[in-house]
Amino acid sequence: MFQDFQPLAAIATTPAGLKKLAPFCQTNSIALWIPDSLAELAQDQNLGSVQIYSGSLKEQIAQLWPQYQGFVFCLATGAVVRLIAPLLQHKSTDPAVVVVDESGQFVISLCSGHQGGADRLTQAIALQLNATPVLTGAANRLQLPGIDVLGVPFGWQKGTGDWTGVSAAIARQDPVQVIQAAGTRLWQHHLPSEHSFQFHESEETATAPIQTTPQARVWISPSKRQLPTNSDIPEVQWHPQVLWVGIGCERGTSRQLIESAIQQVCQAHHLAEAAIAGVATLDLKADEVGLVELCRDRQWPLRCFSAEQLKAVPVPTPSEVVASEVGTPSVAEAAALVGAGWISAQSDTVPLQVTKQIFRSAGQPGAVTIAIAQAKQEYTGRNGKLWLVGTGPG
């Protein structure tokens, strides 16, 4: 849990606070900062390695602020507010701030509860200290996920929109329309019975007559929408990483041409680059410099498949010329489909978002072919582990 907030700092300024936080910090590899007046006490009681500061705590916090993703204070809440107030910039960039009382009875999520993760950090600390977590956000009261962090556990990318407006509508329990065309729907199955979301799988079904007019809208799809700034209701968009870009290219094609081609295709088809899960191609292109550099810089996985794998996939626009050169009638379209998990796709139901498009550019070496397929499941980039625990032959 605490590795999500590394590096994480804790601050104690009294003997009671030191004794409360020291064991917790040692167990979780958290940097504990104390004033030099407590250094001797820490040494006498063998409280382990601590960081010593001298002078003003306010100045010390200002120095530490950009270095840590989270802060745990064992101080009065009002004192913490005065310490951090000049340092706060925006909830999307501020670190998580949590306050623990000296007796260890309460753990308070003070700042950056959603995006900074202070709510999750508070709950984790409270669990270890056997304390009561104090979460004051409206989403917690309603037992709803914060809309600005909804897609984080699933690797979704945050798009544009009026996040404050939609959050306010949810807090008021106004009707909120959710149009989810991609990504896991697990989150929908764990909502309280009295929620105000109206679910739709597409824009077409969302336009059907409804009894209650929505007061906010959430889009969850690979599409990139230009949300109107003067809309009657606030809207936001999340982009699950479900798009696999199939690429075929001539040897020596520049990275700039490949990247420009992807951008042009996405713009022409109103697809969000943030929804790209990765790139797929023929294994002969596994060492293509421009392609490798682009995937490295954009942090896209590069999946490479053999000609045997690709030629087994039916595609809309096969090419005999390509087949004679590399052993498969399709590289871009077939690679996009296999990368997206459509190994047994039928030609009449091929789930390609974009059929192959060929790009060349004056002054840029090579040529690139682009196709895009949408996967059923989003890519998170995380590998799970399965532990089997048994007590006997059964």
Protein Blocks (a to p, Z undefined) as FASTA:
>chain_A
ZZmmcccddddfbfklmmmmmmmmmmnopacdddfklmmmmmmnonojadddehjfklmm
mmmmmmpcbdcddddfklmmmmmmmmpmbfklpccdddddfkopaccdfbhklmnommmm
mmmmmmmnopacddfbfklmnopacfklmmmmnopacdedjfklmmmmmmnopacddddf
edjfklmmmccfbbcbdcdfbfklmmpccfbdcfbdcdddfbdcdddfkbfbdcdddddd
fbccdddddehiafklmmmmmmmmmmmnopafklpnbdcddfklmmgmklmmmmmmnopa
cddddfklmmmpccfbdcfklmmmnopabfklmmmmmmnopambcfklcccfbdcddddd
ehiacjddddddddfbdcehiacddddddfbjZZ
